[in-house]
């Protein structure tokens, strides 16, 4: 491969871009897996969260009492539901499973991000869908507005690495398209 007009080897630039794409995709997959795994032990996690929030290290009881009350309500609701209706936790088991399956779907983009860019674009749409879901379903389920913003932040934060990946893939897509046309 020859040098481009700047004297740089395009192959080396493409390799570096692919490494960065894969690094961002791995980060995204790890976050999906962690998010999925944390959906299994909700009762334990909410107990820990309330213990932390009410403990002296965080001191949230004095500064954010409404938040601490909400966290305690969620903890109590999960514990009571698990005691009386443990089968309802099966829904969050499926939520966890869905996160793991979505993470597995990124195997294709990790192997060949240009060919599988559609998965990344689909994930961007899924991140965008978090916002209307929280805005519509949150009030129907009695979720406080501040907590809906926390929920929406997962879509906003999640889309960032995906948009970075799409930006990095643009020149690689053009190169692949040009090679397919001339090749």
C-alpha positions in Angstrom: 0.0 0.0 0.0 1.4 3.4 -0.9 1.4 6.6 1.2 -1.4 9.0 0.9 -1.1 12.8 0.1 0.1 13.5 3.7 2.9 10.8 3.4 1.1 8.5 5.9 0.4 4.9 5.2 -3.4 4.5 5.1 -3.1 0.9 6.2 -1.5 1.9 9.5 -4.1 4.6 10.1 -6.9 2.0 9.4 -5.3 -0.5 11.8 -5.1 2.2 14.5 -8.7 3.2 14.0 -9.8 -0.5 14.2 -7.9 -0.9 17.4 -9.7 2.1 18.9 -13.1 0.9 17.6 -12.6 -2.4 19.2 -11.4 -0.9 22.5 -14.6 1.3 22.6 -16.8 -1.7 21.7 -15.2 -3.9 24.4 -15.9 -1.1 26.9 -19.5 -1.0 25.8 -19.9 -4.8 26.0 -18.3 -4.9 29.5 -20.8 -2.2 30.6 -23.7 -4.2 29.1 -22.6 -7.4 30.8 -22.1 -5.6 34.2 -25.5 -3.9 33.8 -27.1 -7.3 33.1 -25.4 -9.1 35.9 -26.5 -6.5 38.4 -30.1 -7.1 37.5 -30.0 -10.5 39.2 -29.3 -9.6 42.9 -31.6 -6.6 43.2 -32.7 -7.2 46.7 -29.1 -7.5 48.0 -27.9 -4.5 45.9 -30.7 -2.2 47.1 -30.0 -3.1 50.7 -26.4 -2.3 50.2 -27.3 1.0 48.5 -29.6 2.1 51.4 -27.0 1.1 53.9 -24.4 3.2 52.1 -26.8 6.1 51.6 -27.8 6.2 55.3 -24.3 5.6 56.6 -21.9 8.2 57.8 -19.6 7.9 54.8 -22.3 9.2 52.4 -24.4 11.3 54.7 -27.2 11.5 52.2 -29.9 11.4 54.8 -29.3 15.0 55.8 -28.6 16.3 52.3 -30.9 14.3 50.1 -33.6 12.9 52.3 -36.1 12.5 49.4 -33.6 10.3 47.5 -32.9 8.2 50.6 -36.6 7.7 51.2 -37.0 6.6 47.6 -34.1 4.2 47.8 -35.6 2.7 51.0 -39.0 2.4 49.4 -37.5 0.6 46.4 -35.5 -1.8 48.8 -38.6 -2.5 50.8 -40.8 -3.0 47.7 -38.3 -5.5 46.2 -37.9 -7.4 49.5 -41.7 -7.6 50.1 -42.4 -8.6 46.5 -39.6 -11.3 46.7 -41.1 -12.6 50.0 -44.7 -12.7 48.7 -44.4 -13.1 45.0 -40.8 -14.3 44.1 -41.9 -15.3 40.6 -42.1 -11.6 39.7 -38.3 -11.4 40.0 -38.2 -13.6 37.0 -38.9 -10.5 35.0 -35.7 -8.9 36.1 -33.9 -12.2 35.4 -35.1 -11.8 31.8 -33.9 -8.2 31.8 -30.5 -9.4 32.9 -30.6 -12.1 30.2 -31.5 -9.5 27.6 -28.5 -7.4 28.5 -26.2 -10.4 28.1 -27.8 -11.3 24.8 -27.4 -7.8 23.5 -23.7 -7.9 24.6 -23.3 -11.1 22.7 -24.6 -9.4 19.6 -21.5 -7.3 19.6 -19.4 -10.3 18.7 -19.9 -9.5 15.0 -18.9 -5.8 15.3 -15.8 -6.8 17.4 -14.7 -9.2 14.6 -15.6 -7.0 11.7 -16.9 -3.6 12.7 -17.3 -2.2 9.2 -19.4 -5.2 7.9 -21.5 -5.2 11.2 -21.9 -1.5 11.6 -25.7 -2.0 11.5 -25.5 -3.5 15.0 -23.8 -0.4 16.3 -26.5 1.8 14.6 -29.2 -0.4 16.0 -27.7 0.1 19.5 -27.7 3.9 19.0 -31.4 3.7 18.4 -31.9 1.4 21.4 -30.0 4.0 23.6 -32.3 6.8 22.2 -35.3 4.6 23.0 -34.4 4.7 26.7 -35.5 8.3 26.9 -39.2 8.0 25.7 -39.5 4.8 27.7 -38.5 6.6 30.9 -40.7 9.6 30.1 -43.8 7.6 29.3 -43.6 4.5 31.5 -41.9 6.3 34.5 -45.0 8.3 35.5 -47.2 5.3 34.9 -45.2 3.3 37.4 -44.9 6.1 40.0 -41.2 6.7 39.3 -40.0 10.2 40.6 -38.8 12.6 37.9 -35.3 12.8 39.3 -35.0 9.0 39.0 -36.3 9.0 35.5 -33.4 11.4 34.7 -31.0 8.8 36.2 -32.6 6.1 34.0 -32.4 8.3 30.9 -28.7 8.9 31.6 -28.0 5.3 30.8 -29.1 5.9 27.3 -27.3 9.2 27.0 -24.0 7.8 28.5 -24.4 4.5 26.6 -24.7 6.3 23.2 -21.4 8.2 23.7 -19.0 5.2 23.0 -21.2 4.1 20.1 -21.1 7.5 18.5 -17.4 7.6 18.9 -17.2 4.2 17.2 -19.4 5.4 14.3 -17.2 8.4 13.8 -14.1 6.2 13.7 -15.7 3.8 11.3 -16.7 6.5 8.7 -13.3 6.5 6.9 -13.0 2.8 7.1 -16.5 2.4 5.6 -15.4 4.7 2.7 -12.2 2.7 2.2 -14.2 -0.6 2.2 -16.8 0.9 -0.2 -14.0 2.2 -2.6 -12.3 -1.2 -2.5 -15.6 -3.0 -3.3 -16.3 -0.7 -6.2 -12.8 -0.9 -7.7 -12.1 -4.5 -6.7 
